[in-house]
Amino acid sequence: MIRHLVLFKLNEGVKRDDPRVVAGEEAFRALPEKISEIRFWELGWNLSDRPIAYDFAINSGFDDVDALRRYVEHPEHQAGVALWKEFATWVIADYEY
């Protein structure tokens, strides 16, 4: 199995209730219903007020690297990425478990 972790940092001045952020979150929440390669999916807003903390996280699982690649290339995933590019930056880590 492959774990795919993504941590998002909202751009300066962007708040969680910004309509773009709401749409981006909704797009990512809907992905498990649209992309069959997803085996595990959880996401949520950070609770920590530490300055090094990111704002939003996705923790997901896939059968193998090929399934992860198909997910990354899937049009629904790409549509969500396009939304988030407008208001956030992110980092990822993919590892086998």
Accessible surface in RSA format (square Angstrom, percent):
REM  Atomic radii and reference values for relative SASA: ProtOr
REM  Chains: A
REM  Algorithm: Lee & Richards
REM  Probe-radius: 1.40
REM  Slices: 20
REM RES _ NUM      All-atoms   Total-Side   Main-Chain    Non-polar    All polar
REM                ABS   REL    ABS   REL    ABS   REL    ABS   REL    ABS   REL
RES MET A   1    81.21  42.1  58.49  38.7  22.72  54.1  43.55  37.0  37.66  49.9
RES ILE A   2    13.10   7.5  13.10   9.8   0.00   0.0  13.10   9.4   0.00   0.0
RES ARG A   3    36.38  15.3  36.38  18.5   0.00   0.0   0.42   0.6  35.96  21.8
RES HIS A   4     8.43   4.6   8.43   5.9   0.00   0.0   5.07   5.2   3.36   3.9
RES LEU A   5    56.84  31.7  56.38  40.3   0.47   1.2  56.42  39.6   0.43   1.1
RES VAL A   6     9.55   6.3   9.42   8.5   0.13   0.3   9.53   8.3   0.02   0.1
RES LEU A   7    73.66  41.0  73.66  52.7   0.00   0.0  73.66  51.7   0.00   0.0
RES PHE A   8     4.62   2.3   4.62   2.9   0.00   0.0   4.62   2.8   0.00   0.0
RES LYS A   9    70.04  34.2  69.78  42.8   0.26   0.6  52.84  47.6  17.19  18.3
RES LEU A  10    21.56  12.0  10.81   7.7  10.75  27.0  10.81   7.6  10.75  28.9
RES ASN A  11    56.75  39.1  49.25  47.6   7.50  18.1  22.51  54.2  34.24  33.1
RES GLU A  12   178.75 102.6 146.24 110.6  32.51  77.4  70.20 135.8 108.55  88.6
RES GLY A  13    64.77  79.9   0.00   N/A  64.77  79.9  34.72  95.3  30.06  67.3
RES VAL A  14    23.42  15.4  12.41  11.2  11.01  26.5  13.89  12.1   9.53  25.8
RES LYS A  15   137.79  67.2 134.95  82.8   2.84   6.8  85.31  76.8  52.48  55.9
RES ARG A  16   114.98  48.3 105.91  54.0   9.07  21.6  42.53  58.1  72.45  43.9
RES ASP A  17   115.72  81.1  98.15  97.7  17.57  41.5  43.55 102.5  72.17  72.0
RES ASP A  18    30.06  21.1  24.16  24.0   5.90  14.0   9.22  21.7  20.83  20.8
RES PRO A  19   108.30  78.9  98.65  89.9   9.65  35.1 103.41  85.4   4.89  30.4
RES ARG A  20    95.89  40.3  90.67  46.2   5.21  12.4  49.87  68.2  46.02  27.9
RES VAL A  21     0.12   0.1   0.12   0.1   0.00   0.0   0.12   0.1   0.00   0.0
RES VAL A  22    62.70  41.3  61.92  56.1   0.79   1.9  62.55  54.3   0.16   0.4
RES ALA A  23    41.06  37.8  36.74  56.7   4.32   9.8  38.37  54.0   2.69   7.1
RES GLY A  24     0.00   0.0   0.00   N/A   0.00   0.0   0.00   0.0   0.00   0.0
RES GLU A  25    30.64  17.6  30.64  23.2   0.00   0.0   4.77   9.2  25.87  21.1
RES GLU A  26   106.90  61.4 100.73  76.2   6.17  14.7  41.04  79.4  65.85  53.8
RES ALA A  27    27.66  25.4  15.82  24.4  11.84  26.9  25.59  36.0   2.07   5.5
RES PHE A  28     4.44   2.2   4.44   2.7   0.00   0.0   4.44   2.7   0.00   0.0
RES ARG A  29   120.93  50.8 105.25  53.7  15.68  37.3  45.72  62.5  75.21  45.6
RES ALA A  30    25.93  23.8  22.29  34.4   3.64   8.3  25.87  36.4   0.06   0.2
RES LEU A  31     1.52   0.8   1.52   1.1   0.00   0.0   1.52   1.1   0.00   0.0
RES PRO A  32    53.88  39.3  33.38  30.4  20.50  74.5  33.81  27.9  20.07 124.8
RES GLU A  33   157.23  90.3 116.09  87.8  41.14  98.0  49.73  96.2 107.50  87.8
RES LYS A  34   105.77  51.6  79.61  48.8  26.16  62.3  50.08  45.1  55.70  59.3
RES ILE A  35     1.27   0.7   0.00   0.0   1.27   3.1   0.11   0.1   1.17   3.2
RES SER A  36    91.92  77.7  71.25  95.1  20.67  47.6  57.71 122.9  34.21  47.9
RES GLU A  37    30.13  17.3  28.51  21.6   1.62   3.8   5.56  10.8  24.56  20.1
RES ILE A  38    19.66  11.2   3.15   2.3  16.51  39.8   3.15   2.3  16.51  44.8
RES ARG A  39   131.34  55.1  94.95  48.4  36.39  86.6  36.87  50.4  94.46  57.3
RES PHE A  40    78.29  39.2  73.56  45.6   4.73  12.3  78.29  47.5   0.00   0.0
RES TRP A  41    42.60  17.1  14.84   7.2  27.76  65.2  14.84   7.9  27.76  45.0
RES GLU A  42    88.72  50.9  83.23  63.0   5.49  13.1  31.91  61.7  56.81  46.4
RES LEU A  43    29.06  16.2   2.77   2.0  26.29  66.1   7.91   5.6  21.15  56.9
RES GLY A  44    26.12  32.2   0.00   N/A  26.12  32.2  21.76  59.7   4.35   9.7
RES TRP A  45    48.12  19.3  30.29  14.7  17.83  41.9  25.82  13.8  22.30  36.2
RES ASN A  46    45.91  31.7  31.38  30.3  14.53  35.0  16.84  40.5  29.07  28.1
RES LEU A  47   177.15  98.7 141.10 100.9  36.05  90.6 145.68 102.3  31.47  84.7
RES SER A  48    49.13  41.5  27.36  36.5  21.77  50.1  35.05  74.6  14.08  19.7
RES ASP A  49   142.62  99.9 110.49 110.0  32.13  76.0  49.74 117.1  92.88  92.6
RES ARG A  50   149.48  62.8 141.88  72.3   7.60  18.1  46.81  64.0 102.66  62.2
RES PRO A  51   128.34  93.5  98.32  89.6  30.02 109.1 110.54  91.3  17.80 110.6
RES ILE A  52   129.66  73.8 109.58  81.6  20.09  48.4 117.07  84.3  12.59  34.2
RES ALA A  53    21.37  19.6   9.31  14.4  12.06  27.4  17.72  24.9   3.66   9.7
RES TYR A  54    68.96  32.2  61.71  35.1   7.25  18.9  31.96  24.0  37.01  45.6
RES ASP A  55    37.77  26.5  37.34  37.2   0.42   1.0   1.45   3.4  36.32  36.2
RES PHE A  56     1.59   0.8   0.00   0.0   1.59   4.1   0.93   0.6   0.67   1.9
RES ALA A  57    37.85  34.8  37.23  57.5   0.62   1.4  37.25  52.5   0.60   1.6
RES ILE A  58     4.05   2.3   2.57   1.9   1.48   3.6   2.67   1.9   1.38   3.7
RES ASN A  59    36.36  25.1  35.64  34.4   0.71   1.7  11.14  26.8  25.22  24.4
RES SER A  60     0.00   0.0   0.00   0.0   0.00   0.0   0.00   0.0   0.00   0.0
RES GLY A  61     0.00   0.0   0.00   N/A   0.00   0.0   0.00   0.0   0.00   0.0
RES PHE A  62     0.00   0.0   0.00   0.0   0.00   0.0   0.00   0.0   0.00   0.0
RES ASP A  63    64.00  44.8  50.80  50.6  13.19  31.2  19.03  44.8  44.96  44.8
RES ASP A  64    68.30  47.8  66.44  66.1   1.86   4.4  29.94  70.5  38.36  38.3
RES VAL A  65    99.08  65.2  97.66  88.4   1.42   3.4  97.66  84.9   1.42   3.9
RES ASP A  66    77.69  54.4  76.89  76.5   0.80   1.9   7.46  17.6  70.22  70.0
RES ALA A  67     3.25   3.0   3.25   5.0   0.00   0.0   3.25   4.6   0.00   0.0
RES LEU A  68    13.77   7.7  13.77   9.9   0.00   0.0  13.77   9.7   0.00   0.0
RES ARG A  69   110.42  46.4 105.79  53.9   4.63  11.0  56.35  77.0  54.07  32.8
RES ARG A  70   103.57  43.5  97.88  49.9   5.69  13.5  47.69  65.2  55.88  33.9
RES TYR A  71     3.34   1.6   3.34   1.9   0.00   0.0   0.00   0.0   3.34   4.1
RES VAL A  72    56.76  37.4  56.76  51.4   0.00   0.0  56.76  49.3   0.00   0.0
RES GLU A  73   103.11  59.2  84.66  64.0  18.46  43.9  40.64  78.6  62.47  51.0
RES HIS A  74    49.07  26.8  44.99  31.3   4.08  10.4  31.04  32.0  18.04  21.0
RES PRO A  75   102.91  75.0  92.67  84.5  10.25  37.2  98.03  80.9   4.88  30.4
RES GLU A  76    65.55  37.6  62.88  47.6   2.67   6.4   7.48  14.5  58.07  47.4
RES HIS A  77    17.51   9.6  17.51  12.2   0.00   0.0   8.22   8.5   9.29  10.8
RES GLN A  78    80.70  45.1  76.55  55.9   4.15   9.9  32.96  70.2  47.74  36.2
RES ALA A  79    54.74  50.3  45.17  69.7   9.57  21.8  52.69  74.2   2.05   5.4
RES GLY A  80     0.11   0.1   0.00   N/A   0.11   0.1   0.02   0.1   0.09   0.2
RES VAL A  81    21.05  13.9  21.05  19.1   0.00   0.0  21.05  18.3   0.00   0.0
RES ALA A  82    56.04  51.5  48.83  75.4   7.21  16.4  51.65  72.7   4.39  11.6
RES LEU A  83    61.16  34.1  60.55  43.3   0.61   1.5  60.69  42.6   0.46   1.2
RES TRP A  84     0.12   0.0   0.12   0.1   0.00   0.0   0.12   0.1   0.00   0.0
RES LYS A  85   141.40  69.0 117.56  72.1  23.84  56.8  63.17  56.9  78.23  83.3
RES GLU A  86   102.53  58.9  78.46  59.4  24.07  57.3  36.10  69.8  66.43  54.2
RES PHE A  87     0.42   0.2   0.37   0.2   0.05   0.1   0.42   0.3   0.00   0.0
RES ALA A  88     4.98   4.6   0.00   0.0   4.98  11.3   0.00   0.0   4.98  13.2
RES THR A  89    84.42  60.0  81.43  82.6   2.99   7.1  68.96  92.6  15.47  23.4
RES TRP A  90    74.56  29.9  49.02  23.7  25.54  60.0  23.07  12.3  51.48  83.5
RES VAL A  91    72.94  48.0  67.74  61.3   5.20  12.5  72.78  63.2   0.15   0.4
RES ILE A  92    97.31  55.4  69.10  51.5  28.21  68.0  70.79  51.0  26.52  72.0
RES ALA A  93    50.09  46.1  42.86  66.1   7.23  16.5  49.62  69.9   0.47   1.2
RES ASP A  94    66.12  46.3  33.99  33.8  32.14  76.0  16.68  39.3  49.44  49.3
RES TYR A  95   102.77  48.0  95.44  54.3   7.33  19.1  76.19  57.3  26.57  32.8
RES GLU A  96   139.78  80.2 113.76  86.1  26.02  61.9  32.15  62.2 107.63  87.9
RES TYR A  97   115.22  53.8  66.07  37.6  49.16 127.9  93.48  70.3  21.74  26.8
END  Absolute sums over single chains surface
CHAIN  1 A     5922.9       4899.8       1023.1       3377.5       2545.3
END  Absolute sums over all chains
TOTAL          5922.9       4899.8       1023.1       3377.5       2545.3
